[in-house]
C-alpha cells in the first residue's frame, strides 16, 4: 500500500454548478501546441530508438522547445512565406553508449539530432496540409548530455524493477470534465478533424477555443486561421466565417444540449480596414507568433484555471522516470477511476507528490479531495487507497502506453 494517503471532503460547489466557468484549449496549429507536440514527438522518437537499439529507454528530457515565428504575406487567393519559422529543440539526451564487442569497449554515437528532426518533420507533415517542414521551417537542436547525477539516477533506476523518480515534483488530476470543458475540447478537435477539413478546407489548423459560462449561458470565442489561397476575396471570407459559426453551433447543440451556447468567430477582425485572420500555412507561427513548451494545454488537453493545475510541462519529458509526466497522467487516471467506481461523487481531485531518488511507485504523499454530499467513511477511504495502490504499482505500464501513443487521456 502507498504510504501517506489522505482523503478529505472538499466543501465546494461542483465546477459545473458554479455561476462562472472559464475554459481554454489551444488547438493543433497554435504555436504553443506545436512546441508541445515537437517536444513529445522528440521524446517518443528517442525512446523508440533507444529501445530498438539498446533494449532500454535511456536518459533524456527534451521538454524545452521554442517556436520562433517567421514572416509571411497572406493575401486573398495567394500569399507567400517570406521568412521560415524556427523551431529550437533544447534539452538533455544520451548521445553515446558504451557497448562490449568482441572483448573490447566501443562507443556508439546516437544520432539524436537526426531522430529529433525526422520526428518533428513527420509530425508536421501528418498534421498540416499547407505547412511544408522543408520549405517553411528550420529546425535546430541544442541537445546536451544529461547531468551526471540525473544520468546516474536514471541508470540505477533502469536496473531495478521500478525506476527511481528523477525529480521532486507534484502531479495533479481531476474528474469528471464539465459540459463546458467537453465543449471546448470537442469543438477544437471537430474543426481540426480530417472530415471537417474535407467539408471546409479553408479552415486552417491554428484554432483556439475559449469558453466563458455564466449559469447555463456559454459564450464561446473561437479563433481560426483561414488559408489565404483558398479564400478569393473579403466577401468569401465573411461567408466562410459565417459558415464556420453555423457548423460550430450545430455541433455544440448535439454534444451539450443542456447549455445555451453563443458562438463568436475571429472577433479580432475589422474587415472595413482590411483586417481578417488569414494565414498562408494555417498557423499564426508563420508571422511572428511564438510558442513554447508548457504554455499550452495541460495533460488533460485543456487549460482550466478554475481547477487545480500543475505547472509542469509534461511534453518531452522521458516516459520512464520523470514525475512531471508520469504523475500528472497517473493522477488523472486515478481521478477517473475514483469518480467512476465510487457512487455519488460529484468531483475528484488527486495530488501525487514524489521525492527524487525514490521509486516512482512510492510517492511521498497522495492526497484526494472529494466533492460530495456523502460522508467520507473508512470504506470509501479504503476503496480509494486500493485504487491508488493499484495504479501506482502498475505505473511502469504507462511507459509503453506513452511510446505507443495509446493513452486513454491526451497528453496536451
C-alpha positions in Angstrom: 0.0 0.0 0.0 1.1 3.6 -0.7 2.0 5.5 2.5 0.6 8.9 3.4 -2.8 8.6 1.6 -5.0 11.5 2.7 -8.7 11.6 1.7 -10.7 14.6 2.5 -14.1 16.1 1.8 -13.9 19.4 -0.1 -16.6 21.7 0.9 -17.2 23.2 -2.5 -19.8 23.6 -5.2 -19.1 21.3 -8.2 -17.4 23.3 -11.0 -20.3 22.7 -13.4 -22.7 24.2 -10.9 -20.7 27.4 -10.1 -22.0 30.6 -11.5 -19.0 31.2 -13.6 -16.6 29.0 -15.5 -13.6 29.7 -17.8 -12.0 27.0 -20.1 -9.5 27.2 -22.9 -7.9 25.0 -25.4 -5.0 25.8 -27.8 -5.5 23.8 -30.9 -3.3 21.8 -33.2 -1.8 24.7 -35.1 -1.3 27.0 -32.2 2.4 27.8 -31.7 2.3 26.5 -28.1 0.7 23.3 -29.2 3.3 22.9 -31.9 6.1 23.3 -29.3 4.5 20.7 -27.0 3.9 18.3 -29.9 7.5 18.6 -31.2 8.9 18.1 -27.7 6.7 15.0 -27.2 7.5 13.5 -30.6 11.2 14.1 -30.0 10.9 12.1 -26.7 8.9 9.4 -28.4 11.4 9.1 -31.3 14.4 8.9 -28.9 12.6 6.4 -26.7 11.9 4.1 -29.6 15.4 4.4 -31.0 17.0 3.6 -27.6 14.7 0.7 -27.0 15.2 -0.8 -30.5 19.0 -0.4 -30.5 19.9 -0.9 -26.8 16.9 -2.7 -25.3 16.0 0.1 -22.8 14.9 3.7 -22.9 17.9 5.8 -22.0 18.1 9.1 -20.2 16.6 12.1 -22.0 14.4 15.1 -21.4 13.7 17.3 -24.4 11.0 19.5 -22.8 12.4 22.9 -23.8 11.1 23.7 -27.3 10.8 27.2 -28.7 8.9 28.1 -31.8 10.1 31.4 -33.2 7.6 33.0 -35.6 8.6 33.6 -39.2 7.3 36.2 -41.6 4.5 35.7 -44.1 2.4 37.8 -46.5 -1.1 36.2 -46.9 -3.5 37.7 -49.5 -6.8 36.7 -50.9 -6.2 34.0 -53.5 -2.5 33.6 -52.6 0.3 34.6 -50.3 3.9 33.8 -49.5 6.1 32.8 -46.6 8.9 35.3 -46.6 11.0 34.0 -43.7 10.7 30.5 -42.2 9.6 29.5 -38.7 12.4 28.5 -36.5 11.9 25.6 -34.1 14.7 25.2 -31.4 14.7 21.9 -29.5 16.7 22.0 -26.3 17.3 19.5 -23.5 19.4 16.6 -22.5 19.8 13.2 -24.0 22.1 10.2 -24.0 24.3 10.9 -27.1 26.8 8.0 -26.8 26.5 4.5 -25.5 29.3 2.2 -24.3 29.0 -1.4 -25.7 31.1 -4.5 -25.4 32.0 -6.0 -28.7 34.5 -8.9 -29.1 36.0 -8.2 -25.7 36.5 -4.5 -26.1 34.6 -1.4 -25.3 33.3 0.6 -28.2 31.3 3.9 -28.1 28.3 4.0 -30.3 27.0 7.5 -31.2 23.3 8.0 -31.0 22.0 10.2 -33.9 20.0 12.3 -31.5 19.6 15.4 -33.8 18.6 13.3 -36.8 16.0 11.4 -34.8 14.5 14.6 -33.4 14.4 16.4 -36.8 12.9 13.4 -38.5 10.2 13.1 -35.9 9.4 16.8 -36.0 9.1 16.9 -39.7 6.9 13.8 -39.8 4.6 15.2 -37.2 4.2 18.4 -39.3 3.6 16.5 -42.5 0.9 14.4 -40.8 -0.9 17.3 -39.2 -0.7 20.2 -41.6 -1.9 20.5 -45.2 0.0 23.6 -46.2 2.9 23.9 -43.8 5.9 22.4 -45.5 8.6 21.3 -43.0 11.3 21.6 -45.6 10.4 25.0 -47.1 8.6 26.8 -44.2 10.5 25.6 -41.1 14.1 25.5 -39.9 14.7 23.1 -37.0 17.7 23.5 -34.7 18.8 21.2 -31.9 20.6 22.3 -28.8 20.9 19.0 -27.0 23.5 18.3 -24.4 24.3 15.2 -22.3 22.4 14.7 -19.1 23.9 15.9 -15.9 25.9 13.2 -14.1 23.7 12.9 -11.0 20.5 12.6 -13.1 22.0 10.2 -15.6 23.4 8.1 -12.7 20.0 8.1 -11.1 18.4 7.1 -14.3 20.9 4.3 -14.9 20.3 3.0 -11.3 16.6 3.1 -11.9 16.6 1.1 -15.1 18.5 -1.7 -13.4 15.7 -2.0 -10.9 12.1 -3.3 -11.5 10.7 0.1 -10.6 12.5 3.3 -11.9 13.5 6.0 -9.5 11.9 9.4 -9.6 14.3 11.9 -11.2 12.6 14.9 -9.7 10.7 16.1 -6.6 7.5 17.2 -8.2 3.7 17.2 -8.0 1.2 15.7 -10.3 -2.4 16.9 -10.4 -5.6 15.3 -11.9 -9.3 15.7 -11.7 -12.6 14.1 -12.9 -15.0 14.5 -14.5 -14.9 17.1 -17.2 -17.7 19.6 -17.1 -20.1 20.1 -20.0 -18.3 23.3 -20.8 -14.9 21.6 -20.7 -16.2 18.9 -23.1 -17.4 21.6 -25.5 -14.1 23.4 -25.6 -12.1 20.2 -26.2 -14.5 18.7 -28.7 -15.0 21.9 -30.8 -11.3 22.2 -31.5 -11.0 18.5 -32.3 -14.0 18.8 -34.6 -12.6 21.8 -36.5 -9.3 20.0 -36.9 -10.7 16.7 -37.9 -9.9 15.3 -41.3 -13.7 15.1 -42.0 -14.2 18.7 -41.3 -11.2 19.8 -43.4 -12.7 17.9 -46.4 -16.0 19.9 -45.9 -14.3 23.2 -45.2 -10.7 23.2 -46.5 -10.2 26.9 -46.0 -10.3 26.5 -42.2 -6.7 26.3 -41.0 -5.1 24.3 -38.2 -4.4 27.2 -35.8 -7.6 27.0 -33.7 -8.1 28.4 -30.2 -11.3 28.0 -28.2 -12.2 29.9 -25.1 -15.4 29.4 -23.1 -17.0 31.7 -20.6 -20.0 30.2 -18.9 -22.4 32.2 -16.7 -25.0 29.9 -15.3 -26.4 28.0 -18.4 -25.2 30.5 -20.9 -21.9 29.9 -22.6 -20.0 32.5 -24.8 -17.7 30.5 -27.0 -14.9 32.5 -28.7 -13.2 30.7 -31.5 -10.1 31.9 -33.4 -9.5 30.0 -36.6 -6.7 30.9 -39.1 -8.2 30.7 -42.6 -6.0 29.6 -45.6 -5.4 32.6 -47.8 -5.0 30.9 -51.2 -8.4 29.2 -50.6 -10.3 32.5 -50.0 -10.8 34.6 -53.1 -11.9 37.9 -51.5 -13.4 39.6 -48.5 -16.9 38.5 -49.3 -16.0 34.9 -49.4 -14.0 35.2 -46.2 -17.1 36.6 -44.4 -19.2 33.9 -45.9 -16.8 31.2 -44.7 -16.6 32.7 -41.3 -20.4 32.6 -41.0 -20.4 29.0 -42.2 -17.9 28.0 -39.6 -20.0 29.7 -36.9 -23.1 27.8 -38.0 -21.3 24.5 -38.1 -19.9 25.0 -34.6 -23.4 25.9 -33.3 -24.9 22.8 -34.8 -22.1 20.6 -33.4 -22.4 22.1 -29.9 -26.2 21.6 -29.8 -25.6 17.9 -30.2 -22.9 17.4 -27.5 -24.3 19.8 -24.9 -28.0 20.4 -25.4 -28.4 21.5 -21.8 -26.4 24.6 -22.4 -27.2 27.8 -24.3 -24.1 28.4 -26.4 -23.4 31.7 -28.2 -20.6 31.4 -30.8 -18.2 34.1 -31.9 -15.6 33.6 -34.6 -12.4 35.7 -35.2 -13.6 38.6 -33.1 -10.3 40.5 -33.9 -11.4 41.0 -37.5 -12.0 44.5 -38.8 -13.0 43.9 -42.5 -13.6 47.5 -43.3 -10.0 48.2 -42.6 -8.7 45.0 -44.3 -8.0 43.1 -41.0 -9.0 39.5 -41.3 -7.5 36.3 -39.8 -5.8 34.7 -42.8 -2.6 32.7 -43.0 -0.6 31.1 -45.8 0.1 27.9 -44.0 -2.6 27.5 -41.4 -0.7 28.6 -38.3 0.0 32.1 -36.9 3.6 30.9 -36.2 4.3 31.9 -39.8 4.2 35.6 -38.9 5.7 36.4 -35.6 3.5 34.4 -33.2 5.9 32.4 -31.0 5.4 29.3 -28.9 7.0 27.5 -26.0 6.7 24.1 -24.4 4.5 24.2 -21.3 2.5 27.3 -22.1 -0.4 25.4 -23.7 -2.8 22.6 -22.7 -2.2 20.6 -19.6 -2.1 16.8 -19.7 -5.9 16.7 -19.8 -5.9 18.6 -23.0 -7.3 21.8 -21.6 -6.3 24.9 -19.8 -8.6 25.0 -16.7 -7.8 28.0 -14.5 -10.8 27.1 -12.2 -9.3 23.7 -11.4 -6.0 22.8 -9.7 -3.3 22.5 -12.3 0.4 21.6 -12.3 2.9 24.0 -13.9 4.9 21.0 -15.2 5.4 20.7 -18.9 4.7 17.0 -19.5 5.5 17.1 -23.2 9.1 16.0 -23.9 9.9 14.5 -20.5 11.1 11.0 -20.6 8.3 8.4 -20.0 10.3 6.2 -17.7 11.1 8.2 -14.6 10.1 11.8 -15.0 7.4 12.6 -12.4 6.5 15.7 -14.3 5.0 13.5 -16.9 4.1 10.2 -15.1 2.4 11.6 -12.0 0.2 14.1 -14.0 -1.0 11.2 -16.1 -1.4 8.9 -13.1 -3.3 11.5 -11.1 -5.9 11.9 -13.9 -6.3 8.1 -14.3 -6.8 7.7 -10.5 -9.3 10.6 -10.5 -11.3 8.9 -13.3 -11.4 5.6 -11.6 -12.4 7.1 -8.2 -15.2 9.0 -9.9 -16.4 6.0 -12.0 -16.1 3.3 -9.3 -17.4 5.1 -6.2 -21.0 6.2 -6.2 -22.4 9.7 -5.6 -19.2 11.6 -6.0 -19.5 14.9 -7.8 -15.8 15.7 -8.4 -12.5 14.2 -7.6 -9.1 16.0 -7.3 -5.9 14.0 -7.0 -2.4 15.2 -6.0 0.7 13.0 -6.1 4.0 14.2 -4.6 7.3 12.5 -5.4 10.7 12.5 -3.8 13.8 12.4 -6.1 15.6 9.1 -5.9 12.6 7.2 -4.5 10.7 4.5 -6.6 8.1 6.1 -8.8 5.5 3.6 -7.3 6.1 5.1 -3.8 5.1 8.8 -3.7 5.8 10.8 -0.6 2.1 11.6 -0.4 -1.1 11.1 -2.2 -4.0 13.5 -1.5 -7.6 13.1 -2.7 -10.3 15.8 -2.4 -13.9 14.7 -2.9 -16.7 17.0 -3.7 -19.8 15.0 -2.5 -22.8 15.1 -0.3 -21.8 11.8 1.2 -19.9 11.2 4.4 -16.3 10.0 3.8 -16.4 6.7 5.5 -13.5 4.3 6.2 -14.8 2.0 3.4 -14.6 4.9 0.9 -11.1 5.7 2.1 -10.1 2.1 1.7 -11.5 1.9 -1.8 -9.6 5.0 -2.8 -6.4 3.7 -1.2 -6.8 0.5 -3.1 -7.3 2.3 -6.5 -4.2 4.5 -5.8 -2.1 1.5 -4.9 -3.2 -0.5 -7.9 -2.5 2.4 -10.3 0.9 3.1 -8.8 2.0 -0.5 -8.6 1.3 -0.7 -12.3 2.7 2.8 -13.1 5.5 1.3 -15.3 2.8 0.3 -17.8 2.5 4.0 -18.7 5.8 3.9 -20.4 4.6 1.5 -23.1 1.3 3.3 -23.4 3.1 6.6 -23.9 5.6 5.5 -26.6 2.8 3.6 -28.4 0.5 6.6 -28.2 -2.3 4.6 -26.7 -3.1 6.6 -23.5 -6.8 7.0 -22.7 -6.2 10.7 -22.0 -4.5 13.3 -24.2 -1.1 14.5 -23.2 -1.9 18.0 -24.3 
